[in-house]
Amino acid sequence: MNTKARLLLTALAATSIAVLAGCANHPELRAYSAEETRQLQLEALQRRGLSLDDYEQQRRVIQRAGNLPVVTEAIDADRSTKG
């Protein structure tokens, strides 16, 4: 093997190892946001094969639940110190 072939083979091996190492890493887990959760619920609802009336009823329930105010720990802590 000449020098160019060895260099090319080494570069190819290094690139392959780097690509495979990158594919082996799992993405970090994170919690879904409220919007993402609602979107997942709507997508799951579409796949259920419900009648139009049942679908519309359950879709409205999901959308209404998304419009509710979100209570956070900071708000709860603030209320408990005032009351």
mmCIF file of the N, C-alpha and C atoms, coordinates in Angstrom:
data_MODEL
# 
_entry.id   MODEL 
# 
loop_
_atom_site.group_PDB 
_atom_site.id 
_atom_site.type_symbol 
_atom_site.label_atom_id 
_atom_site.label_alt_id 
_atom_site.label_comp_id 
_atom_site.label_asym_id 
_atom_site.label_entity_id 
_atom_site.label_seq_id 
_atom_site.pdbx_PDB_ins_code 
_atom_site.Cartn_x 
_atom_site.Cartn_y 
_atom_site.Cartn_z 
_atom_site.occupancy 
_atom_site.B_iso_or_equiv 
_atom_site.pdbx_formal_charge 
_atom_site.auth_seq_id 
_atom_site.auth_comp_id 
_atom_site.auth_asym_id 
_atom_site.auth_atom_id 
_atom_site.pdbx_PDB_model_num 
ATOM 1   N N  . MET A 1 1  ? 0.843   -1.189 0.000  1.00 0.00 ? 1  MET A N  1 
ATOM 2   C CA . MET A 1 1  ? 0.000   0.000  0.000  1.00 0.00 ? 1  MET A CA 1 
ATOM 3   C C  . MET A 1 1  ? 0.880   1.242  0.000  1.00 0.00 ? 1  MET A C  1 
ATOM 4   N N  . ASN A 1 2  ? 0.486   2.172  -0.779 1.00 0.00 ? 2  ASN A N  1 
ATOM 5   C CA . ASN A 1 2  ? 1.261   3.404  -0.776 1.00 0.00 ? 2  ASN A CA 1 
ATOM 6   C C  . ASN A 1 2  ? 0.745   4.352  0.305  1.00 0.00 ? 2  ASN A C  1 
ATOM 7   N N  . THR A 1 3  ? 1.388   5.461  0.453  1.00 0.00 ? 3  THR A N  1 
ATOM 8   C CA . THR A 1 3  ? 1.093   6.413  1.522  1.00 0.00 ? 3  THR A CA 1 
ATOM 9   C C  . THR A 1 3  ? -0.299  7.021  1.374  1.00 0.00 ? 3  THR A C  1 
ATOM 10  N N  . LYS A 1 4  ? -0.697  7.336  0.159  1.00 0.00 ? 4  LYS A N  1 
ATOM 11  C CA . LYS A 1 4  ? -2.020  7.937  -0.060 1.00 0.00 ? 4  LYS A CA 1 
ATOM 12  C C  . LYS A 1 4  ? -3.128  6.958  0.308  1.00 0.00 ? 4  LYS A C  1 
ATOM 13  N N  . ALA A 1 5  ? -2.966  5.705  -0.033 1.00 0.00 ? 5  ALA A N  1 
ATOM 14  C CA . ALA A 1 5  ? -3.984  4.704  0.277  1.00 0.00 ? 5  ALA A CA 1 
ATOM 15  C C  . ALA A 1 5  ? -4.105  4.508  1.782  1.00 0.00 ? 5  ALA A C  1 
ATOM 16  N N  . ARG A 1 6  ? -2.971  4.485  2.477  1.00 0.00 ? 6  ARG A N  1 
ATOM 17  C CA . ARG A 1 6  ? -3.003  4.342  3.941  1.00 0.00 ? 6  ARG A CA 1 
ATOM 18  C C  . ARG A 1 6  ? -3.682  5.550  4.585  1.00 0.00 ? 6  ARG A C  1 
ATOM 19  N N  . LEU A 1 7  ? -3.345  6.730  4.098  1.00 0.00 ? 7  LEU A N  1 
ATOM 20  C CA . LEU A 1 7  ? -3.944  7.949  4.632  1.00 0.00 ? 7  LEU A CA 1 
ATOM 21  C C  . LEU A 1 7  ? -5.450  7.962  4.389  1.00 0.00 ? 7  LEU A C  1 
ATOM 22  N N  . LEU A 1 8  ? -5.866  7.562  3.197  1.00 0.00 ? 8  LEU A N  1 
ATOM 23  C CA . LEU A 1 8  ? -7.286  7.508  2.869  1.00 0.00 ? 8  LEU A CA 1 
ATOM 24  C C  . LEU A 1 8  ? -8.011  6.476  3.730  1.00 0.00 ? 8  LEU A C  1 
ATOM 25  N N  . LEU A 1 9  ? -7.396  5.323  3.920  1.00 0.00 ? 9  LEU A N  1 
ATOM 26  C CA . LEU A 1 9  ? -7.996  4.275  4.746  1.00 0.00 ? 9  LEU A CA 1 
ATOM 27  C C  . LEU A 1 9  ? -8.117  4.722  6.202  1.00 0.00 ? 9  LEU A C  1 
ATOM 28  N N  . THR A 1 10 ? -7.102  5.394  6.705  1.00 0.00 ? 10 THR A N  1 
ATOM 29  C CA . THR A 1 10 ? -7.131  5.904  8.080  1.00 0.00 ? 10 THR A CA 1 
ATOM 30  C C  . THR A 1 10 ? -8.223  6.960  8.242  1.00 0.00 ? 10 THR A C  1 
ATOM 31  N N  . ALA A 1 11 ? -8.328  7.861  7.285  1.00 0.00 ? 11 ALA A N  1 
ATOM 32  C CA . ALA A 1 11 ? -9.360  8.899  7.347  1.00 0.00 ? 11 ALA A CA 1 
ATOM 33  C C  . ALA A 1 11 ? -10.755 8.287  7.276  1.00 0.00 ? 11 ALA A C  1 
ATOM 34  N N  . LEU A 1 12 ? -10.926 7.291  6.423  1.00 0.00 ? 12 LEU A N  1 
ATOM 35  C CA . LEU A 1 12 ? -12.224 6.622  6.303  1.00 0.00 ? 12 LEU A CA 1 
ATOM 36  C C  . LEU A 1 12 ? -12.584 5.896  7.595  1.00 0.00 ? 12 LEU A C  1 
ATOM 37  N N  . ALA A 1 13 ? -11.619 5.232  8.193  1.00 0.00 ? 13 ALA A N  1 
ATOM 38  C CA . ALA A 1 13 ? -11.868 4.523  9.454  1.00 0.00 ? 13 ALA A CA 1 
ATOM 39  C C  . ALA A 1 13 ? -12.213 5.508  10.566 1.00 0.00 ? 13 ALA A C  1 
ATOM 40  N N  . ALA A 1 14 ? -11.487 6.612  10.651 1.00 0.00 ? 14 ALA A N  1 
ATOM 41  C CA . ALA A 1 14 ? -11.756 7.612  11.684 1.00 0.00 ? 14 ALA A CA 1 
ATOM 42  C C  . ALA A 1 14 ? -13.136 8.233  11.500 1.00 0.00 ? 14 ALA A C  1 
ATOM 43  N N  . THR A 1 15 ? -13.502 8.528  10.269 1.00 0.00 ? 15 THR A N  1 
ATOM 44  C CA . THR A 1 15 ? -14.822 9.095  9.988  1.00 0.00 ? 15 THR A CA 1 
ATOM 45  C C  . THR A 1 15 ? -15.923 8.105  10.338 1.00 0.00 ? 15 THR A C  1 
ATOM 46  N N  . SER A 1 16 ? -15.730 6.850  9.996  1.00 0.00 ? 16 SER A N  1 
ATOM 47  C CA . SER A 1 16 ? -16.732 5.822  10.309 1.00 0.00 ? 16 SER A CA 1 
ATOM 48  C C  . SER A 1 16 ? -16.930 5.680  11.807 1.00 0.00 ? 16 SER A C  1 
ATOM 49  N N  . ILE A 1 17 ? -15.840 5.675  12.552 1.00 0.00 ? 17 ILE A N  1 
ATOM 50  C CA . ILE A 1 17 ? -15.930 5.560  14.011 1.00 0.00 ? 17 ILE A CA 1 
ATOM 51  C C  . ILE A 1 17 ? -16.649 6.769  14.594 1.00 0.00 ? 17 ILE A C  1 
ATOM 52  N N  . ALA A 1 18 ? -16.334 7.964  14.098 1.00 0.00 ? 18 ALA A N  1 
ATOM 53  C CA . ALA A 1 18 ? -16.981 9.178  14.603 1.00 0.00 ? 18 ALA A CA 1 
ATOM 54  C C  . ALA A 1 18 ? -18.477 9.168  14.320 1.00 0.00 ? 18 ALA A C  1 
ATOM 55  N N  . VAL A 1 19 ? -18.863 8.730  13.135 1.00 0.00 ? 19 VAL A N  1 
ATOM 56  C CA . VAL A 1 19 ? -20.286 8.681  12.781 1.00 0.00 ? 19 VAL A CA 1 
ATOM 57  C C  . VAL A 1 19 ? -21.008 7.659  13.641 1.00 0.00 ? 19 VAL A C  1 
ATOM 58  N N  . LEU A 1 20 ? -20.436 6.488  13.788 1.00 0.00 ? 20 LEU A N  1 
ATOM 59  C CA . LEU A 1 20 ? -21.081 5.452  14.601 1.00 0.00 ? 20 LEU A CA 1 
ATOM 60  C C  . LEU A 1 20 ? -21.155 5.853  16.067 1.00 0.00 ? 20 LEU A C  1 
ATOM 61  N N  . ALA A 1 21 ? -20.158 6.525  16.574 1.00 0.00 ? 21 ALA A N  1 
ATOM 62  C CA . ALA A 1 21 ? -20.188 6.981  17.964 1.00 0.00 ? 21 ALA A CA 1 
ATOM 63  C C  . ALA A 1 21 ? -21.280 8.029  18.156 1.00 0.00 ? 21 ALA A C  1 
ATOM 64  N N  . GLY A 1 22 ? -21.473 8.893  17.180 1.00 0.00 ? 22 GLY A N  1 
ATOM 65  C CA . GLY A 1 22 ? -22.526 9.904  17.270 1.00 0.00 ? 22 GLY A CA 1 
ATOM 66  C C  . GLY A 1 22 ? -23.907 9.296  17.219 1.00 0.00 ? 22 GLY A C  1 
ATOM 67  N N  . CYS A 1 23 ? -24.070 8.233  16.456 1.00 0.00 ? 23 CYS A N  1 
ATOM 68  C CA . CYS A 1 23 ? -25.371 7.575  16.349 1.00 0.00 ? 23 CYS A CA 1 
ATOM 69  C C  . CYS A 1 23 ? -25.707 6.781  17.602 1.00 0.00 ? 23 CYS A C  1 
ATOM 70  N N  . ALA A 1 24 ? -24.696 6.389  18.352 1.00 0.00 ? 24 ALA A N  1 
ATOM 71  C CA . ALA A 1 24 ? -24.931 5.566  19.531 1.00 0.00 ? 24 ALA A CA 1 
ATOM 72  C C  . ALA A 1 24 ? -25.438 6.388  20.712 1.00 0.00 ? 24 ALA A C  1 
ATOM 73  N N  . ASN A 1 25 ? -25.236 7.688  20.697 1.00 0.00 ? 25 ASN A N  1 
ATOM 74  C CA . ASN A 1 25 ? -25.679 8.531  21.805 1.00 0.00 ? 25 ASN A CA 1 
ATOM 75  C C  . ASN A 1 25 ? -27.175 8.768  21.712 1.00 0.00 ? 25 ASN A C  1 
ATOM 76  N N  . HIS A 1 26 ? -27.845 8.657  22.845 1.00 0.00 ? 26 HIS A N  1 
ATOM 77  C CA . HIS A 1 26 ? -29.276 8.919  22.896 1.00 0.00 ? 26 HIS A CA 1 
ATOM 78  C C  . HIS A 1 26 ? -29.501 10.393 23.191 1.00 0.00 ? 26 HIS A C  1 
ATOM 79  N N  . PRO A 1 27 ? -30.543 10.977 22.631 1.00 0.00 ? 27 PRO A N  1 
ATOM 80  C CA . PRO A 1 27 ? -30.825 12.378 22.949 1.00 0.00 ? 27 PRO A CA 1 
ATOM 81  C C  . PRO A 1 27 ? -31.261 12.507 24.404 1.00 0.00 ? 27 PRO A C  1 
ATOM 82  N N  . GLU A 1 28 ? -31.062 13.683 24.958 1.00 0.00 ? 28 GLU A N  1 
ATOM 83  C CA . GLU A 1 28 ? -31.459 13.916 26.341 1.00 0.00 ? 28 GLU A CA 1 
ATOM 84  C C  . GLU A 1 28 ? -32.973 13.851 26.463 1.00 0.00 ? 28 GLU A C  1 
ATOM 85  N N  . LEU A 1 29 ? -33.428 13.250 27.551 1.00 0.00 ? 29 LEU A N  1 
ATOM 86  C CA . LEU A 1 29 ? -34.859 13.180 27.808 1.00 0.00 ? 29 LEU A CA 1 
ATOM 87  C C  . LEU A 1 29 ? -35.319 14.503 28.406 1.00 0.00 ? 29 LEU A C  1 
ATOM 88  N N  . ARG A 1 30 ? -36.500 14.931 28.023 1.00 0.00 ? 30 ARG A N  1 
ATOM 89  C CA . ARG A 1 30 ? -37.071 16.153 28.574 1.00 0.00 ? 30 ARG A CA 1 
ATOM 90  C C  . ARG A 1 30 ? -38.576 15.970 28.659 1.00 0.00 ? 30 ARG A C  1 
ATOM 91  N N  . ALA A 1 31 ? -39.181 16.759 29.490 1.00 0.00 ? 31 ALA A N  1 
ATOM 92  C CA . ALA A 1 31 ? -40.633 16.696 29.628 1.00 0.00 ? 31 ALA A CA 1 
ATOM 93  C C  . ALA A 1 31 ? -41.285 17.398 28.441 1.00 0.00 ? 31 ALA A C  1 
ATOM 94  N N  . TYR A 1 32 ? -42.437 16.900 28.028 1.00 0.00 ? 32 TYR A N  1 
ATOM 95  C CA . TYR A 1 32 ? -43.180 17.551 26.953 1.00 0.00 ? 32 TYR A CA 1 
ATOM 96  C C  . TYR A 1 32 ? -43.827 18.822 27.482 1.00 0.00 ? 32 TYR A C  1 
ATOM 97  N N  . SER A 1 33 ? -43.890 19.837 26.646 1.00 0.00 ? 33 SER A N  1 
ATOM 98  C CA . SER A 1 33 ? -44.597 21.055 27.023 1.00 0.00 ? 33 SER A CA 1 
ATOM 99  C C  . SER A 1 33 ? -46.100 20.786 26.936 1.00 0.00 ? 33 SER A C  1 
ATOM 100 N N  . ALA A 1 34 ? -46.886 21.699 27.468 1.00 0.00 ? 34 ALA A N  1 
ATOM 101 C CA . ALA A 1 34 ? -48.343 21.540 27.432 1.00 0.00 ? 34 ALA A CA 1 
ATOM 102 C C  . ALA A 1 34 ? -48.844 21.508 25.991 1.00 0.00 ? 34 ALA A C  1 
ATOM 103 N N  . GLU A 1 35 ? -48.264 22.341 25.146 1.00 0.00 ? 35 GLU A N  1 
ATOM 104 C CA . GLU A 1 35 ? -48.674 22.380 23.736 1.00 0.00 ? 35 GLU A CA 1 
ATOM 105 C C  . GLU A 1 35 ? -48.328 21.069 23.034 1.00 0.00 ? 35 GLU A C  1 
ATOM 106 N N  . GLU A 1 36 ? -47.141 20.529 23.312 1.00 0.00 ? 36 GLU A N  1 
ATOM 107 C CA . GLU A 1 36 ? -46.753 19.256 22.703 1.00 0.00 ? 36 GLU A CA 1 
ATOM 108 C C  . GLU A 1 36 ? -47.653 18.117 23.176 1.00 0.00 ? 36 GLU A C  1 
ATOM 109 N N  . THR A 1 37 ? -48.009 18.134 24.453 1.00 0.00 ? 37 THR A N  1 
ATOM 110 C CA . THR A 1 37 ? -48.890 17.099 24.996 1.00 0.00 ? 37 THR A CA 1 
ATOM 111 C C  . THR A 1 37 ? -50.254 17.155 24.328 1.00 0.00 ? 37 THR A C  1 
ATOM 112 N N  . ARG A 1 38 ? -50.789 18.367 24.175 1.00 0.00 ? 38 ARG A N  1 
ATOM 113 C CA . ARG A 1 38 ? -52.094 18.508 23.531 1.00 0.00 ? 38 ARG A CA 1 
ATOM 114 C C  . ARG A 1 38 ? -52.026 18.054 22.072 1.00 0.00 ? 38 ARG A C  1 
ATOM 115 N N  . GLN A 1 39 ? -50.945 18.380 21.387 1.00 0.00 ? 39 GLN A N  1 
ATOM 116 C CA . GLN A 1 39 ? -50.789 17.965 19.995 1.00 0.00 ? 39 GLN A CA 1 
ATOM 117 C C  . GLN A 1 39 ? -50.719 16.441 19.894 1.00 0.00 ? 39 GLN A C  1 
ATOM 118 N N  . LEU A 1 40 ? -50.007 15.796 20.800 1.00 0.00 ? 40 LEU A N  1 
ATOM 119 C CA . LEU A 1 40 ? -49.932 14.332 20.800 1.00 0.00 ? 40 LEU A CA 1 
ATOM 120 C C  . LEU A 1 40 ? -51.303 13.712 21.067 1.00 0.00 ? 40 LEU A C  1 
ATOM 121 N N  . GLN A 1 41 ? -52.073 14.319 21.974 1.00 0.00 ? 41 GLN A N  1 
ATOM 122 C CA . GLN A 1 41 ? -53.420 13.818 22.251 1.00 0.00 ? 41 GLN A CA 1 
ATOM 123 C C  . GLN A 1 41 ? -54.306 13.933 21.016 1.00 0.00 ? 41 GLN A C  1 
ATOM 124 N N  . LEU A 1 42 ? -54.217 15.049 20.311 1.00 0.00 ? 42 LEU A N  1 
ATOM 125 C CA . LEU A 1 42 ? -55.031 15.231 19.105 1.00 0.00 ? 42 LEU A CA 1 
ATOM 126 C C  . LEU A 1 42 ? -54.622 14.249 18.009 1.00 0.00 ? 42 LEU A C  1 
ATOM 127 N N  . GLU A 1 43 ? -53.324 14.002 17.872 1.00 0.00 ? 43 GLU A N  1 
ATOM 128 C CA . GLU A 1 43 ? -52.869 13.035 16.870 1.00 0.00 ? 43 GLU A CA 1 
ATOM 129 C C  . GLU A 1 43 ? -53.345 11.625 17.211 1.00 0.00 ? 43 GLU A C  1 
ATOM 130 N N  . ALA A 1 44 ? -53.302 11.268 18.489 1.00 0.00 ? 44 ALA A N  1 
ATOM 131 C CA . ALA A 1 44 ? -53.780 9.948  18.903 1.00 0.00 ? 44 ALA A CA 1 
ATOM 132 C C  . ALA A 1 44 ? -55.283 9.835  18.679 1.00 0.00 ? 44 ALA A C  1 
ATOM 133 N N  . LEU A 1 45 ? -55.998 10.918 18.909 1.00 0.00 ? 45 LEU A N  1 
ATOM 134 C CA . LEU A 1 45 ? -57.444 10.924 18.703 1.00 0.00 ? 45 LEU A CA 1 
ATOM 135 C C  . LEU A 1 45 ? -57.786 10.687 17.234 1.00 0.00 ? 45 LEU A C  1 
ATOM 136 N N  . GLN A 1 46 ? -57.011 11.250 16.334 1.00 0.00 ? 46 GLN A N  1 
ATOM 137 C CA . GLN A 1 46 ? -57.262 11.071 14.901 1.00 0.00 ? 46 GLN A CA 1 
ATOM 138 C C  . GLN A 1 46 ? -57.091 9.617  14.476 1.00 0.00 ? 46 GLN A C  1 
ATOM 139 N N  . ARG A 1 47 ? -56.223 8.890  15.144 1.00 0.00 ? 47 ARG A N  1 
ATOM 140 C CA . ARG A 1 47 ? -55.949 7.502  14.758 1.00 0.00 ? 47 ARG A CA 1 
ATOM 141 C C  . ARG A 1 47 ? -56.946 6.502  15.342 1.00 0.00 ? 47 ARG A C  1 
ATOM 142 N N  . ARG A 1 48 ? -57.865 6.948  16.177 1.00 0.00 ? 48 ARG A N  1 
ATOM 143 C CA . ARG A 1 48 ? -58.784 6.020  16.847 1.00 0.00 ? 48 ARG A CA 1 
ATOM 144 C C  . ARG A 1 48 ? -59.914 5.520  15.964 1.00 0.00 ? 48 ARG A C  1 
ATOM 145 N N  . GLY A 1 49 ? -60.222 6.202  14.898 1.00 0.00 ? 49 GLY A N  1 
ATOM 146 C CA . GLY A 1 49 ? -61.293 5.761  14.016 1.00 0.00 ? 49 GLY A CA 1 
ATOM 147 C C  . GLY A 1 49 ? -62.675 5.949  14.612 1.00 0.00 ? 49 GLY A C  1 
ATOM 148 N N  . LEU A 1 50 ? -62.883 7.046  15.322 1.00 0.00 ? 50 LEU A N  1 
ATOM 149 C CA . LEU A 1 50 ? -64.177 7.328  15.945 1.00 0.00 ? 50 LEU A CA 1 
ATOM 150 C C  . LEU A 1 50 ? -65.147 7.909  14.920 1.00 0.00 ? 50 LEU A C  1 
ATOM 151 N N  . SER A 1 51 ? -66.422 7.876  15.273 1.00 0.00 ? 51 SER A N  1 
ATOM 152 C CA . SER A 1 51 ? -67.409 8.557  14.436 1.00 0.00 ? 51 SER A CA 1 
ATOM 153 C C  . SER A 1 51 ? -67.151 10.059 14.532 1.00 0.00 ? 51 SER A C  1 
ATOM 154 N N  . LEU A 1 52 ? -67.679 10.813 13.588 1.00 0.00 ? 52 LEU A N  1 
ATOM 155 C CA . LEU A 1 52 ? -67.422 12.252 13.554 1.00 0.00 ? 52 LEU A CA 1 
ATOM 156 C C  . LEU A 1 52 ? -67.912 12.940 14.827 1.00 0.00 ? 52 LEU A C  1 
ATOM 157 N N  . ASP A 1 53 ? -69.092 12.540 15.319 1.00 0.00 ? 53 ASP A N  1 
ATOM 158 C CA . ASP A 1 53 ? -69.632 13.158 16.535 1.00 0.00 ? 53 ASP A CA 1 
ATOM 159 C C  . ASP A 1 53 ? -68.739 12.882 17.742 1.00 0.00 ? 53 ASP A C  1 
ATOM 160 N N  . ASP A 1 54 ? -68.326 11.613 17.906 1.00 0.00 ? 54 ASP A N  1 
ATOM 161 C CA . ASP A 1 54 ? -67.454 11.264 19.031 1.00 0.00 ? 54 ASP A CA 1 
ATOM 162 C C  . ASP A 1 54 ? -66.104 11.972 18.918 1.00 0.00 ? 54 ASP A C  1 
ATOM 163 N N  . TYR A 1 55 ? -65.584 12.025 17.701 1.00 0.00 ? 55 TYR A N  1 
ATOM 164 C CA . TYR A 1 55 ? -64.301 12.694 17.475 1.00 0.00 ? 55 TYR A CA 1 
ATOM 165 C C  . TYR A 1 55 ? -64.390 14.164 17.860 1.00 0.00 ? 55 TYR A C  1 
ATOM 166 N N  . GLU A 1 56 ? -65.421 14.854 17.386 1.00 0.00 ? 56 GLU A N  1 
ATOM 167 C CA . GLU A 1 56 ? -65.575 16.280 17.683 1.00 0.00 ? 56 GLU A CA 1 
ATOM 168 C C  . GLU A 1 56 ? -65.748 16.521 19.176 1.00 0.00 ? 56 GLU A C  1 
ATOM 169 N N  . GLN A 1 57 ? -66.504 15.659 19.840 1.00 0.00 ? 57 GLN A N  1 
ATOM 170 C CA . GLN A 1 57 ? -66.722 15.813 21.278 1.00 0.00 ? 57 GLN A CA 1 
ATOM 171 C C  . GLN A 1 57 ? -65.402 15.672 22.040 1.00 0.00 ? 57 GLN A C  1 
ATOM 172 N N  . GLN A 1 58 ? -64.640 14.648 21.735 1.00 0.00 ? 58 GLN A N  1 
ATOM 173 C CA . GLN A 1 58 ? -63.380 14.439 22.446 1.00 0.00 ? 58 GLN A CA 1 
ATOM 174 C C  . GLN A 1 58 ? -62.339 15.497 22.070 1.00 0.00 ? 58 GLN A C  1 
ATOM 175 N N  . ARG A 1 59 ? -62.372 15.976 20.833 1.00 0.00 ? 59 ARG A N  1 
ATOM 176 C CA . ARG A 1 59 ? -61.454 17.035 20.419 1.00 0.00 ? 59 ARG A CA 1 
ATOM 177 C C  . ARG A 1 59 ? -61.725 18.318 21.197 1.00 0.00 ? 59 ARG A C  1 
ATOM 178 N N  . ARG A 1 60 ? -63.028 18.623 21.392 1.00 0.00 ? 60 ARG A N  1 
ATOM 179 C CA . ARG A 1 60 ? -63.376 19.815 22.170 1.00 0.00 ? 60 ARG A CA 1 
ATOM 180 C C  . ARG A 1 60 ? -62.905 19.687 23.614 1.00 0.00 ? 60 ARG A C  1 
ATOM 181 N N  . VAL A 1 61 ? -63.016 18.484 24.182 1.00 0.00 ? 61 VAL A N  1 
ATOM 182 C CA . VAL A 1 61 ? -62.559 18.268 25.559 1.00 0.00 ? 61 VAL A CA 1 
ATOM 183 C C  . VAL A 1 61 ? -61.054 18.525 25.656 1.00 0.00 ? 61 VAL A C  1 
ATOM 184 N N  . ILE A 1 62 ? -60.302 18.016 24.698 1.00 0.00 ? 62 ILE A N  1 
ATOM 185 C CA . ILE A 1 62 ? -58.848 18.208 24.706 1.00 0.00 ? 62 ILE A CA 1 
ATOM 186 C C  . ILE A 1 62 ? -58.500 19.682 24.539 1.00 0.00 ? 62 ILE A C  1 
ATOM 187 N N  . GLN A 1 63 ? -59.190 20.364 23.647 1.00 0.00 ? 63 GLN A N  1 
ATOM 188 C CA . GLN A 1 63 ? -58.888 21.775 23.417 1.00 0.00 ? 63 GLN A CA 1 
ATOM 189 C C  . GLN A 1 63 ? -59.288 22.635 24.608 1.00 0.00 ? 63 GLN A C  1 
ATOM 190 N N  . ARG A 1 64 ? -60.406 22.303 25.255 1.00 0.00 ? 64 ARG A N  1 
ATOM 191 C CA . ARG A 1 64 ? -60.802 23.048 26.457 1.00 0.00 ? 64 ARG A CA 1 
ATOM 192 C C  . ARG A 1 64 ? -59.790 22.844 27.569 1.00 0.00 ? 64 ARG A C  1 
ATOM 193 N N  . ALA A 1 65 ? -59.290 21.623 27.713 1.00 0.00 ? 65 ALA A N  1 
ATOM 194 C CA . ALA A 1 65 ? -58.302 21.344 28.751 1.00 0.00 ? 65 ALA A CA 1 
ATOM 195 C C  . ALA A 1 65 ? -57.024 22.138 28.498 1.00 0.00 ? 65 ALA A C  1 
ATOM 196 N N  . GLY A 1 66 ? -56.717 22.403 27.240 1.00 0.00 ? 66 GLY A N  1 
ATOM 197 C CA . GLY A 1 66 ? -55.530 23.186 26.915 1.00 0.00 ? 66 GLY A CA 1 
ATOM 198 C C  . GLY A 1 66 ? -55.683 24.656 27.244 1.00 0.00 ? 66 GLY A C  1 
ATOM 199 N N  . ASN A 1 67 ? -56.908 25.132 27.383 1.00 0.00 ? 67 ASN A N  1 
ATOM 200 C CA . ASN A 1 67 ? -57.144 26.543 27.675 1.00 0.00 ? 67 ASN A CA 1 
ATOM 201 C C  . ASN A 1 67 ? -57.196 26.840 29.166 1.00 0.00 ? 67 ASN A C  1 
ATOM 202 N N  . LEU A 1 68 ? -57.120 25.808 30.007 1.00 0.00 ? 68 LEU A N  1 
ATOM 203 C CA . LEU A 1 68 ? -57.146 26.025 31.447 1.00 0.00 ? 68 LEU A CA 1 
ATOM 204 C C  . LEU A 1 68 ? -55.839 26.665 31.897 1.00 0.00 ? 68 LEU A C  1 
ATOM 205 N N  . PRO A 1 69 ? -55.898 27.516 32.912 1.00 0.00 ? 69 PRO A N  1 
ATOM 206 C CA . PRO A 1 69 ? -54.649 28.122 33.392 1.00 0.00 ? 69 PRO A CA 1 
ATOM 207 C C  . PRO A 1 69 ? -53.768 27.067 34.057 1.00 0.00 ? 69 PRO A C  1 
ATOM 208 N N  . VAL A 1 70 ? -52.478 27.209 33.862 1.00 0.00 ? 70 VAL A N  1 
ATOM 209 C CA . VAL A 1 70 ? -51.528 26.268 34.441 1.00 0.00 ? 70 VAL A CA 1 
ATOM 210 C C  . VAL A 1 70 ? -51.114 26.786 35.805 1.00 0.00 ? 70 VAL A C  1 
ATOM 211 N N  . VAL A 1 71 ? -51.254 25.955 36.823 1.00 0.00 ? 71 VAL A N  1 
ATOM 212 C CA . VAL A 1 71 ? -50.876 26.330 38.177 1.00 0.00 ? 71 VAL A CA 1 
ATOM 213 C C  . VAL A 1 71 ? -49.445 25.866 38.396 1.00 0.00 ? 71 VAL A C  1 
ATOM 214 N N  . THR A 1 72 ? -48.603 26.782 38.815 1.00 0.00 ? 72 THR A N  1 
ATOM 215 C CA . THR A 1 72 ? -47.205 26.438 39.053 1.00 0.00 ? 72 THR A CA 1 
ATOM 216 C C  . THR A 1 72 ? -46.920 26.428 40.541 1.00 0.00 ? 72 THR A C  1 
ATOM 217 N N  . GLU A 1 73 ? -45.787 25.859 40.900 1.00 0.00 ? 73 GLU A N  1 
ATOM 218 C CA . GLU A 1 73 ? -45.404 25.805 42.307 1.00 0.00 ? 73 GLU A CA 1 
ATOM 219 C C  . GLU A 1 73 ? -45.171 27.206 42.860 1.00 0.00 ? 73 GLU A C  1 
ATOM 220 N N  . ALA A 1 74 ? -44.674 28.110 42.035 1.00 0.00 ? 74 ALA A N  1 
ATOM 221 C CA . ALA A 1 74 ? -44.404 29.470 42.495 1.00 0.00 ? 74 ALA A CA 1 
ATOM 222 C C  . ALA A 1 74 ? -45.699 30.171 42.893 1.00 0.00 ? 74 ALA A C  1 
ATOM 223 N N  . ILE A 1 75 ? -46.753 29.975 42.124 1.00 0.00 ? 75 ILE A N  1 
ATOM 224 C CA . ILE A 1 75 ? -48.041 30.588 42.449 1.00 0.00 ? 75 ILE A CA 1 
ATOM 225 C C  . ILE A 1 75 ? -48.590 29.977 43.731 1.00 0.00 ? 75 ILE A C  1 
ATOM 226 N N  . ASP A 1 76 ? -48.483 28.651 43.878 1.00 0.00 ? 76 ASP A N  1 
ATOM 227 C CA . ASP A 1 76 ? -48.954 27.987 45.086 1.00 0.00 ? 76 ASP A CA 1 
ATOM 228 C C  . ASP A 1 76 ? -48.189 28.474 46.312 1.00 0.00 ? 76 ASP A C  1 
ATOM 229 N N  . ALA A 1 77 ? -46.883 28.631 46.191 1.00 0.00 ? 77 ALA A N  1 
ATOM 230 C CA . ALA A 1 77 ? -46.071 29.089 47.314 1.00 0.00 ? 77 ALA A CA 1 
ATOM 231 C C  . ALA A 1 77 ? -46.433 30.519 47.681 1.00 0.00 ? 77 ALA A C  1 
ATOM 232 N N  . ASP A 1 78 ? -46.688 31.351 46.682 1.00 0.00 ? 78 ASP A N  1 
ATOM 233 C CA . ASP A 1 78 ? -47.055 32.738 46.928 1.00 0.00 ? 78 ASP A CA 1 
ATOM 234 C C  . ASP A 1 78 ? -48.391 32.812 47.659 1.00 0.00 ? 78 ASP A C  1 
ATOM 235 N N  . ARG A 1 79 ? -49.337 31.984 47.268 1.00 0.00 ? 79 ARG A N  1 
ATOM 236 C CA . ARG A 1 79 ? -50.653 31.978 47.919 1.00 0.00 ? 79 ARG A CA 1 
ATOM 237 C C  . ARG A 1 79 ? -50.552 31.489 49.359 1.00 0.00 ? 79 ARG A C  1 
ATOM 238 N N  . SER A 1 80 ? -49.698 30.493 49.601 1.00 0.00 ? 80 SER A N  1 
ATOM 239 C CA . SER A 1 80 ? -49.604 29.935 50.947 1.00 0.00 ? 80 SER A CA 1 
ATOM 240 C C  . SER A 1 80 ? -48.945 30.916 51.909 1.00 0.00 ? 80 SER A C  1 
ATOM 241 N N  . THR A 1 81 ? -48.071 31.788 51.431 1.00 0.00 ? 81 THR A N  1 
ATOM 242 C CA . THR A 1 81 ? -47.437 32.759 52.320 1.00 0.00 ? 81 THR A CA 1 
ATOM 243 C C  . THR A 1 81 ? -48.351 33.938 52.609 1.00 0.00 ? 81 THR A C  1 
ATOM 244 N N  . LYS A 1 82 ? -49.281 34.231 51.702 1.00 0.00 ? 82 LYS A N  1 
ATOM 245 C CA . LYS A 1 82 ? -50.192 35.355 51.915 1.00 0.00 ? 82 LYS A CA 1 
ATOM 246 C C  . LYS A 1 82 ? -51.391 34.970 52.768 1.00 0.00 ? 82 LYS A C  1 
ATOM 247 N N  . GLY A 1 83 ? -51.789 33.715 52.709 1.00 0.00 ? 83 GLY A N  1 
ATOM 248 C CA . GLY A 1 83 ? -53.028 33.331 53.343 1.00 0.00 ? 83 GLY A CA 1 
ATOM 249 C C  . GLY A 1 83 ? -52.823 32.651 54.607 1.00 0.00 ? 83 GLY A C  1 
# 
